[in-house]
Amino acid sequence: MELSNQKKIVTLFKAAKTEFEEKKSVFIGFAAPVSSEDEAMAYLKAIRKEYPDATHHVWAYLMNDGALARYSDDGEPQGTAGVPVLEAIKKKAVTNAVVIVTRYFGGTLLGAGGLVRCYTRSAHEALEAAGIAVYEPFQAMTVSCTYSDYQKVVKELPGFYAIVDETRFEESVIIRIAIPGDLTERFELRMSELTNARIKIEKNGFRMERKPENSV
C-alpha cells in the first residue's frame, strides 16, 4: 500500500462511560472507537441489552473523516438528541467514533433547550473520558545487522518511534520493526551511516499505528 494513500487518523483512545442527573432524569454517556458501521451497531446493541429498561438510547457515529455520519433521536423530539450528539463528535474532530446517550426519564420534562443541553453535555463528557488517539502510517521493515552493530542500532530505535515486533539472533541479528512513514528515508540514512553500510533493510508495506509514548 502506498504511503500517499494513507494519512493520520484521529479517533478515540478507549471506550468510556460517564453519568449525571438532571431533574431526576439520568443521562449515561458512552463513547468508543469503532472501525465500521457494524461495530458501531454492535456496541449500541450491547448497551441496549445492558440497559433494557432505559427510556431512550440516543446515538450517533462518524466514519471516514465525516464521509459517513448517522444518528438517531430514539423517540426524543426531533433535533434535540441525535443531532447534538453528532455535533459533539464533530466538534471533537475525531472519526471512527460512536457515542450513545442512554436516558432514564425522571418524570420532569426538560423542554427542547434542556434536552439539547443534556445530550450535548453527556456526549461531550463521554468523549472527554474516552480521550484521543492519533494513528499514522508506519513503514514495516526487516532490519538485518551484525552482532557488533546490534547495540548501536537498538539504541537509535526510540528516536525514530520504532515499534519492535520481533528480534531473532541467527547468523545476523534480524529485527522486525515499524516506524512512521515520513521518517523512513532519514532512518535508512542514519542506519547506513551508523554501520558503515553493513545493515540491510527490507521494506514490508505500511500499517496504521500510534507512536509509542516512551519514544523521544
C-alpha atoms as an extended CHARMM CRD file, in Angstrom:
* protein
*
       216  EXT
         1         1  MET       CA              0.0000000000        0.0000000000        0.0000000000  PROA      1               0.0000000000
         2         2  GLU       CA              1.4160000000        3.3720000000       -0.9550000000  PROA      2               0.0000000000
         3         3  LEU       CA              2.0660000000        5.9070000000        1.7630000000  PROA      3               0.0000000000
         4         4  SER       CA              0.3810000000        8.6040000000       -0.3320000000  PROA      4               0.0000000000
         5         5  ASN       CA             -2.9060000000        6.7420000000        0.0910000000  PROA      5               0.0000000000
         6         6  GLN       CA             -2.7540000000        6.9550000000        3.8740000000  PROA      6               0.0000000000
         7         7  LYS       CA             -2.9420000000        9.7640000000        6.3750000000  PROA      7               0.0000000000
         8         8  LYS       CA             -3.2720000000       10.2900000000       10.0800000000  PROA      8               0.0000000000
         9         9  ILE       CA             -6.4580000000        9.0950000000       11.7410000000  PROA      9               0.0000000000
        10        10  VAL       CA             -7.6590000000       10.9480000000       14.8330000000  PROA      10              0.0000000000
        11        11  THR       CA            -10.0570000000        8.7780000000       16.8000000000  PROA      11              0.0000000000
        12        12  LEU       CA            -10.9080000000        7.8600000000       20.3920000000  PROA      12              0.0000000000
        13        13  PHE       CA             -8.3260000000        6.2370000000       22.6290000000  PROA      13              0.0000000000
        14        14  LYS       CA            -10.6600000000        3.8880000000       24.5200000000  PROA      14              0.0000000000
        15        15  ALA       CA            -14.2650000000        3.1350000000       25.4000000000  PROA      15              0.0000000000
        16        16  ALA       CA            -15.6080000000        5.3110000000       28.2050000000  PROA      16              0.0000000000
        17        17  LYS       CA            -18.7290000000        5.8060000000       30.3020000000  PROA      17              0.0000000000
        18        18  THR       CA            -19.9970000000        8.8780000000       32.1850000000  PROA      18              0.0000000000
        19        19  GLU       CA            -23.1820000000        9.7100000000       34.0750000000  PROA      19              0.0000000000
        20        20  PHE       CA            -25.0550000000       12.6760000000       35.5330000000  PROA      20              0.0000000000
        21        21  GLU       CA            -28.5560000000       13.5250000000       36.7090000000  PROA      21              0.0000000000
        22        22  GLU       CA            -30.7230000000       16.4760000000       35.6360000000  PROA      22              0.0000000000
        23        23  LYS       CA            -34.1070000000       16.9990000000       37.2800000000  PROA      23              0.0000000000
        24        24  LYS       CA            -34.2710000000       13.2980000000       38.1800000000  PROA      24              0.0000000000
        25        25  SER       CA            -33.5150000000       12.2020000000       34.6120000000  PROA      25              0.0000000000
        26        26  VAL       CA            -30.3130000000       10.1560000000       34.4520000000  PROA      26              0.0000000000
        27        27  PHE       CA            -28.0700000000       10.5290000000       31.4040000000  PROA      27              0.0000000000
        28        28  ILE       CA            -25.4320000000        7.8450000000       30.8440000000  PROA      28              0.0000000000
        29        29  GLY       CA            -22.9230000000        8.6180000000       28.1220000000  PROA      29              0.0000000000
        30        30  PHE       CA            -20.8720000000        6.0570000000       26.2410000000  PROA      30              0.0000000000
        31        31  ALA       CA            -18.1350000000        6.7150000000       23.6850000000  PROA      31              0.0000000000
        32        32  ALA       CA            -15.9180000000        4.2570000000       21.8480000000  PROA      32              0.0000000000
        33        33  PRO       CA            -13.6070000000        3.9470000000       18.8430000000  PROA      33              0.0000000000
        34        34  VAL       CA            -15.0430000000        1.7580000000       16.0710000000  PROA      34              0.0000000000
        35        35  SER       CA            -13.8040000000        0.6550000000       12.6760000000  PROA      35              0.0000000000
        36        36  SER       CA            -17.1180000000        0.0830000000       10.8930000000  PROA      36              0.0000000000
        37        37  GLU       CA            -20.8680000000        0.6740000000       10.9690000000  PROA      37              0.0000000000
        38        38  ASP       CA            -21.3650000000       -2.9330000000       12.0310000000  PROA      38              0.0000000000
        39        39  GLU       CA            -19.0740000000       -2.4140000000       15.0030000000  PROA      39              0.0000000000
        40        40  ALA       CA            -20.9340000000        0.7620000000       15.9800000000  PROA      40              0.0000000000
        41        41  MET       CA            -24.2830000000       -1.0310000000       15.8110000000  PROA      41              0.0000000000
        42        42  ALA       CA            -22.9170000000       -3.9680000000       17.8030000000  PROA      42              0.0000000000
        43        43  TYR       CA            -21.8350000000       -1.5250000000       20.5170000000  PROA      43              0.0000000000
        44        44  LEU       CA            -25.3130000000        0.0130000000       20.5280000000  PROA      44              0.0000000000
        45        45  LYS       CA            -26.8920000000       -3.4420000000       20.7510000000  PROA      45              0.0000000000
        46        46  ALA       CA            -24.7150000000       -4.2700000000       23.7680000000  PROA      46              0.0000000000
        47        47  ILE       CA            -25.7170000000       -1.0500000000       25.5530000000  PROA      47              0.0000000000
        48        48  ARG       CA            -29.4060000000       -1.7070000000       24.8850000000  PROA      48              0.0000000000
        49        49  LYS       CA            -29.0080000000       -5.2050000000       26.2850000000  PROA      49              0.0000000000
        50        50  GLU       CA            -27.2540000000       -3.8910000000       29.3990000000  PROA      50              0.0000000000
        51        51  TYR       CA            -29.8810000000       -1.1670000000       29.9880000000  PROA      51              0.0000000000
        52        52  PRO       CA            -33.1050000000       -2.7010000000       28.6220000000  PROA      52              0.0000000000
        53        53  ASP       CA            -35.4000000000       -0.5520000000       30.7970000000  PROA      53              0.0000000000
        54        54  ALA       CA            -33.9670000000        2.8230000000       29.7220000000  PROA      54              0.0000000000
        55        55  THR       CA            -36.3680000000        5.3530000000       28.2030000000  PROA      55              0.0000000000
        56        56  HSD       CA            -34.0950000000        6.2910000000       25.2890000000  PROA      56              0.0000000000
        57        57  HSD       CA            -30.8410000000        5.1720000000       23.6830000000  PROA      57              0.0000000000
        58        58  VAL       CA            -29.8150000000        8.1440000000       21.5650000000  PROA      58              0.0000000000
        59        59  TRP       CA            -26.8110000000        7.5240000000       19.3270000000  PROA      59              0.0000000000
        60        60  ALA       CA            -24.5800000000        8.9280000000       16.6230000000  PROA      60              0.0000000000
        61        61  TYR       CA            -21.4450000000        7.8500000000       14.8280000000  PROA      61              0.0000000000
        62        62  LEU       CA            -18.9680000000        9.3730000000       12.4080000000  PROA      62              0.0000000000
        63        63  MET       CA            -16.7740000000        7.4160000000        9.9900000000  PROA      63              0.0000000000
        64        64  ASN       CA            -14.1950000000        8.0650000000        7.2800000000  PROA      64              0.0000000000
        65        65  ASP       CA            -13.3890000000       11.6580000000        8.2440000000  PROA      65              0.0000000000
        66        66  GLY       CA            -17.0460000000       12.6610000000        8.1680000000  PROA      66              0.0000000000
        67        67  ALA       CA            -17.9170000000       10.9960000000        4.8790000000  PROA      67              0.0000000000
        68        68  LEU       CA            -20.3100000000        8.7190000000        6.7440000000  PROA      68              0.0000000000
        69        69  ALA       CA            -22.4630000000       10.0100000000        9.6100000000  PROA      69              0.0000000000
        70        70  ARG       CA            -25.6610000000        8.6890000000       11.1590000000  PROA      70              0.0000000000
        71        71  TYR       CA            -27.6920000000        9.4620000000       14.2490000000  PROA      71              0.0000000000
        72        72  SER       CA            -30.9810000000        8.6240000000       15.9880000000  PROA      72              0.0000000000
        73        73  ASP       CA            -33.1850000000       10.5830000000       18.3930000000  PROA      73              0.0000000000
        74        74  ASP       CA            -34.7130000000        7.2770000000       19.5440000000  PROA      74              0.0000000000
        75        75  GLY       CA            -38.0610000000        8.8330000000       20.3620000000  PROA      75              0.0000000000
        76        76  GLU       CA            -36.8880000000       12.1950000000       21.6630000000  PROA      76              0.0000000000
        77        77  PRO       CA            -38.2480000000       15.3120000000       19.8860000000  PROA      77              0.0000000000
        78        78  GLN       CA            -36.5800000000       15.7440000000       16.5050000000  PROA      78              0.0000000000
        79        79  GLY       CA            -33.3380000000       17.7060000000       16.6470000000  PROA      79              0.0000000000
        80        80  THR       CA            -32.9950000000       17.6260000000       20.4310000000  PROA      80              0.0000000000
        81        81  ALA       CA            -30.8700000000       14.4920000000       20.8660000000  PROA      81              0.0000000000
        82        82  GLY       CA            -29.1960000000       12.7310000000       17.9350000000  PROA      82              0.0000000000
        83        83  VAL       CA            -28.0200000000       15.9090000000       16.2160000000  PROA      83              0.0000000000
        84        84  PRO       CA            -26.4100000000       17.3790000000       19.3750000000  PROA      84              0.0000000000
        85        85  VAL       CA            -24.6010000000       14.0790000000       19.9560000000  PROA      85              0.0000000000
        86        86  LEU       CA            -23.3210000000       14.0210000000       16.3800000000  PROA      86              0.0000000000
        87        87  GLU       CA            -22.2440000000       17.6660000000       16.6330000000  PROA      87              0.0000000000
        88        88  ALA       CA            -20.2870000000       16.8390000000       19.7880000000  PROA      88              0.0000000000
        89        89  ILE       CA            -18.3460000000       14.1990000000       17.8500000000  PROA      89              0.0000000000
        90        90  LYS       CA            -17.6530000000       16.6610000000       15.0270000000  PROA      90              0.0000000000
        91        91  LYS       CA            -16.5180000000       19.3180000000       17.4860000000  PROA      91              0.0000000000
        92        92  LYS       CA            -14.0590000000       16.8450000000       18.9940000000  PROA      92              0.0000000000
        93        93  ALA       CA            -12.6040000000       16.4500000000       15.4910000000  PROA      93              0.0000000000
        94        94  VAL       CA            -12.4470000000       12.6510000000       15.6670000000  PROA      94              0.0000000000
        95        95  THR       CA            -13.5140000000        9.9780000000       13.2340000000  PROA      95              0.0000000000
        96        96  ASN       CA            -14.4230000000        6.2860000000       13.5020000000  PROA      96              0.0000000000
        97        97  ALA       CA            -16.2270000000        7.0260000000       16.7510000000  PROA      97              0.0000000000
        98        98  VAL       CA            -19.6330000000        6.2000000000       18.2110000000  PROA      98              0.0000000000
        99        99  VAL       CA            -21.4260000000        7.9410000000       21.0820000000  PROA      99              0.0000000000
       100       100  ILE       CA            -24.5440000000        6.6530000000       22.8280000000  PROA      100             0.0000000000
       101       101  VAL       CA            -26.5130000000        8.5510000000       25.4490000000  PROA      101             0.0000000000
       102       102  THR       CA            -28.8720000000        6.3980000000       27.4880000000  PROA      102             0.0000000000
       103       103  ARG       CA            -31.5920000000        8.2940000000       29.3400000000  PROA      103             0.0000000000
       104       104  TYR       CA            -33.8250000000        7.2750000000       32.2080000000  PROA      104             0.0000000000
       105       105  PHE       CA            -36.7350000000        9.7270000000       32.2970000000  PROA      105             0.0000000000
       106       106  GLY       CA            -37.2170000000       11.1790000000       35.7660000000  PROA      106             0.0000000000
       107       107  GLY       CA            -40.7710000000       12.4660000000       35.3950000000  PROA      107             0.0000000000
       108       108  THR       CA            -39.9550000000       16.1280000000       34.7690000000  PROA      108             0.0000000000
       109       109  LEU       CA            -39.9860000000       17.4770000000       31.2170000000  PROA      109             0.0000000000
       110       110  LEU       CA            -36.7720000000       19.2970000000       30.3240000000  PROA      110             0.0000000000
       111       111  GLY       CA            -38.0230000000       21.1340000000       27.2530000000  PROA      111             0.0000000000
       112       112  ALA       CA            -36.2720000000       21.2620000000       23.8950000000  PROA      112             0.0000000000
       113       113  GLY       CA            -33.4750000000       23.5110000000       25.1260000000  PROA      113             0.0000000000
       114       114  GLY       CA            -32.9110000000       21.3680000000       28.1960000000  PROA      114             0.0000000000
       115       115  LEU       CA            -32.7030000000       18.2030000000       26.1430000000  PROA      115             0.0000000000
       116       116  VAL       CA            -30.1720000000       19.7230000000       23.7580000000  PROA      116             0.0000000000
       117       117  ARG       CA            -28.0230000000       20.8650000000       26.6790000000  PROA      117             0.0000000000
       118       118  CYS       CA            -28.1810000000       17.5000000000       28.4350000000  PROA      118             0.0000000000
       119       119  TYR       CA            -27.4470000000       15.3870000000       25.3680000000  PROA      119             0.0000000000
       120       120  THR       CA            -24.6400000000       17.7260000000       24.3680000000  PROA      120             0.0000000000
       121       121  ARG       CA            -23.1620000000       17.5700000000       27.8680000000  PROA      121             0.0000000000
       122       122  SER       CA            -23.4040000000       13.7980000000       28.0810000000  PROA      122             0.0000000000
       123       123  ALA       CA            -21.7680000000       13.2930000000       24.6950000000  PROA      123             0.0000000000
       124       124  HSD       CA            -19.0400000000       15.8210000000       25.4820000000  PROA      124             0.0000000000
       125       125  GLU       CA            -18.2190000000       14.2350000000       28.8430000000  PROA      125             0.0000000000
       126       126  ALA       CA            -18.0910000000       10.7310000000       27.3530000000  PROA      126             0.0000000000
       127       127  LEU       CA            -15.8080000000       11.9130000000       24.5480000000  PROA      127             0.0000000000
       128       128  GLU       CA            -13.5290000000       13.6510000000       27.0410000000  PROA      128             0.0000000000
       129       129  ALA       CA            -13.3240000000       10.4860000000       29.1230000000  PROA      129             0.0000000000
       130       130  ALA       CA            -12.5090000000        8.3910000000       26.0480000000  PROA      130             0.0000000000
       131       131  GLY       CA             -9.5210000000       10.5580000000       25.1160000000  PROA      131             0.0000000000
       132       132  ILE       CA             -7.7850000000       10.9980000000       21.7770000000  PROA      132             0.0000000000
       133       133  ALA       CA             -5.6240000000        8.5720000000       19.8180000000  PROA      133             0.0000000000
       134       134  VAL       CA             -3.7110000000        9.5430000000       16.6760000000  PROA      134             0.0000000000
       135       135  TYR       CA             -2.8200000000        6.7760000000       14.2540000000  PROA      135             0.0000000000
       136       136  GLU       CA             -0.4860000000        7.3070000000       11.3320000000  PROA      136             0.0000000000
       137       137  PRO       CA              1.0630000000        5.1780000000        8.5720000000  PROA      137             0.0000000000
       138       138  PHE       CA              4.0980000000        3.2480000000        9.8010000000  PROA      138             0.0000000000
       139       139  GLN       CA              6.5850000000        1.6170000000        7.4420000000  PROA      139             0.0000000000
       140       140  ALA       CA              7.0920000000       -2.0160000000        8.4030000000  PROA      140             0.0000000000
       141       141  MET       CA             10.5970000000       -3.2870000000        7.7300000000  PROA      141             0.0000000000
       142       142  THR       CA             13.0200000000       -6.0870000000        8.4520000000  PROA      142             0.0000000000
       143       143  VAL       CA             16.4590000000       -4.9460000000        9.5790000000  PROA      143             0.0000000000
       144       144  SER       CA             19.4570000000       -7.2850000000        9.4380000000  PROA      144             0.0000000000
       145       145  CYS       CA             22.6430000000       -6.2430000000       11.1940000000  PROA      145             0.0000000000
       146       146  THR       CA             25.8080000000       -7.7710000000       12.5980000000  PROA      146             0.0000000000
       147       147  TYR       CA             26.1140000000       -8.6790000000       16.2570000000  PROA      147             0.0000000000
       148       148  SER       CA             28.7060000000       -5.9230000000       16.6580000000  PROA      148             0.0000000000
       149       149  ASP       CA             26.2560000000       -3.3270000000       15.2670000000  PROA      149             0.0000000000
       150       150  TYR       CA             23.2090000000       -4.5760000000       17.1590000000  PROA      150             0.0000000000
       151       151  GLN       CA             23.5310000000       -2.4260000000       20.2880000000  PROA      151             0.0000000000
       152       152  LYS       CA             24.1910000000        0.6990000000       18.2220000000  PROA      152             0.0000000000
       153       153  VAL       CA             21.0960000000        0.0370000000       16.0960000000  PROA      153             0.0000000000
       154       154  VAL       CA             18.8370000000       -0.6910000000       19.0720000000  PROA      154             0.0000000000
       155       155  LYS       CA             19.9660000000        2.4880000000       20.8290000000  PROA      155             0.0000000000
       156       156  GLU       CA             18.7190000000        4.5450000000       17.8700000000  PROA      156             0.0000000000
       157       157  LEU       CA             15.2600000000        2.9800000000       17.5870000000  PROA      157             0.0000000000
       158       158  PRO       CA             13.3840000000        5.0570000000       20.2340000000  PROA      158             0.0000000000
       159       159  GLY       CA             14.3700000000        8.2600000000       18.4580000000  PROA      159             0.0000000000
       160       160  PHE       CA             12.5430000000        7.0160000000       15.3740000000  PROA      160             0.0000000000
       161       161  TYR       CA              9.4030000000        5.9770000000       17.3340000000  PROA      161             0.0000000000
       162       162  ALA       CA             10.1650000000        2.3940000000       16.3800000000  PROA      162             0.0000000000
       163       163  ILE       CA              7.7950000000       -0.4050000000       17.3130000000  PROA      163             0.0000000000
       164       164  VAL       CA              9.7910000000       -3.6270000000       17.6580000000  PROA      164             0.0000000000
       165       165  ASP       CA              7.7520000000       -6.6600000000       16.6300000000  PROA      165             0.0000000000
       166       166  GLU       CA             10.4110000000       -9.3570000000       16.8240000000  PROA      166             0.0000000000
       167       167  THR       CA             14.1430000000       -9.8690000000       17.2890000000  PROA      167             0.0000000000
       168       168  ARG       CA             15.8690000000      -13.0630000000       16.0940000000  PROA      168             0.0000000000
       169       169  PHE       CA             19.5020000000      -13.9340000000       16.7670000000  PROA      169             0.0000000000
       170       170  GLU       CA             20.7020000000      -16.0280000000       13.8510000000  PROA      170             0.0000000000
       171       171  GLU       CA             23.7960000000      -15.6650000000       11.6490000000  PROA      171             0.0000000000
       172       172  SER       CA             22.9710000000      -11.9740000000       11.9130000000  PROA      172             0.0000000000
       173       173  VAL       CA             20.5110000000      -10.1500000000       14.1500000000  PROA      173             0.0000000000
       174       174  ILE       CA             17.1380000000       -9.7790000000       12.4350000000  PROA      174             0.0000000000
       175       175  ILE       CA             14.7840000000       -7.1290000000       13.8170000000  PROA      175             0.0000000000
       176       176  ARG       CA             11.2430000000       -6.6580000000       12.5690000000  PROA      176             0.0000000000
       177       177  ILE       CA             10.1540000000       -3.0830000000       13.2600000000  PROA      177             0.0000000000
       178       178  ALA       CA              7.7780000000       -0.3460000000       12.1120000000  PROA      178             0.0000000000
       179       179  ILE       CA              8.4990000000        3.3900000000       12.1010000000  PROA      179             0.0000000000
       180       180  PRO       CA              6.4900000000        6.4490000000       10.9850000000  PROA      180             0.0000000000
       181       181  GLY       CA              6.4900000000        6.5270000000        7.2060000000  PROA      181             0.0000000000
       182       182  ASP       CA              7.7900000000       10.0770000000        6.9880000000  PROA      182             0.0000000000
       183       183  LEU       CA             10.9250000000        9.0420000000        8.9160000000  PROA      183             0.0000000000
       184       184  THR       CA             11.8060000000        6.1350000000        6.6140000000  PROA      184             0.0000000000
       185       185  GLU       CA             14.4000000000        7.9070000000        4.4760000000  PROA      185             0.0000000000
       186       186  ARG       CA             16.0770000000        9.5130000000        7.4760000000  PROA      186             0.0000000000
       187       187  PHE       CA             16.1620000000        6.1650000000        9.2620000000  PROA      187             0.0000000000
       188       188  GLU       CA             17.7970000000        4.4230000000        6.3160000000  PROA      188             0.0000000000
       189       189  LEU       CA             20.4550000000        7.1280000000        6.0370000000  PROA      189             0.0000000000
       190       190  ARG       CA             21.1810000000        7.0350000000        9.7670000000  PROA      190             0.0000000000
       191       191  MET       CA             21.4600000000        3.2390000000        9.8410000000  PROA      191             0.0000000000
       192       192  SER       CA             23.7940000000        3.2160000000        6.8540000000  PROA      192             0.0000000000
       193       193  GLU       CA             25.9500000000        5.8790000000        8.4410000000  PROA      193             0.0000000000
       194       194  LEU       CA             25.9630000000        4.1290000000       11.8110000000  PROA      194             0.0000000000
       195       195  THR       CA             27.0250000000        0.7280000000       10.4370000000  PROA      195             0.0000000000
       196       196  ASN       CA             29.1960000000        1.8400000000        7.5240000000  PROA      196             0.0000000000
       197       197  ALA       CA             26.5290000000        0.4850000000        5.1490000000  PROA      197             0.0000000000
       198       198  ARG       CA             26.6720000000       -3.0290000000        6.6060000000  PROA      198             0.0000000000
       199       199  ILE       CA             22.9950000000       -3.0090000000        7.5890000000  PROA      199             0.0000000000
       200       200  LYS       CA             20.3240000000       -4.4850000000        5.3320000000  PROA      200             0.0000000000
       201       201  ILE       CA             16.7790000000       -3.0930000000        5.3230000000  PROA      201             0.0000000000
       202       202  GLU       CA             13.7960000000       -4.7180000000        3.6370000000  PROA      202             0.0000000000
       203       203  LYS       CA             10.5230000000       -2.7600000000        3.4590000000  PROA      203             0.0000000000
       204       204  ASN       CA              7.3280000000       -4.7150000000        4.1200000000  PROA      204             0.0000000000
       205       205  GLY       CA              4.4910000000       -2.2780000000        3.4460000000  PROA      205             0.0000000000
       206       206  PHE       CA              2.5280000000        0.0990000000        5.6460000000  PROA      206             0.0000000000
       207       207  ARG       CA              0.1920000000       -0.2370000000        8.6180000000  PROA      207             0.0000000000
       208       208  MET       CA             -1.5500000000        2.1890000000       10.9560000000  PROA      208             0.0000000000
       209       209  GLU       CA             -0.0510000000        2.6020000000       14.4270000000  PROA      209             0.0000000000
       210       210  ARG       CA              0.1520000000        5.0010000000       17.3680000000  PROA      210             0.0000000000
       211       211  LYS       CA              3.5480000000        6.4550000000       18.2340000000  PROA      211             0.0000000000
       212       212  PRO       CA              4.9990000000        4.7700000000       21.3280000000  PROA      212             0.0000000000
       213       213  GLU       CA              4.6010000000        7.0790000000       24.3020000000  PROA      213             0.0000000000
       214       214  ASN       CA              8.0910000000        6.3740000000       25.6170000000  PROA      214             0.0000000000
       215       215  SER       CA              9.8210000000        7.4690000000       22.4160000000  PROA      215             0.0000000000
       216       216  VAL       CA             11.6920000000       10.7470000000       22.1490000000  PROA      216             0.0000000000
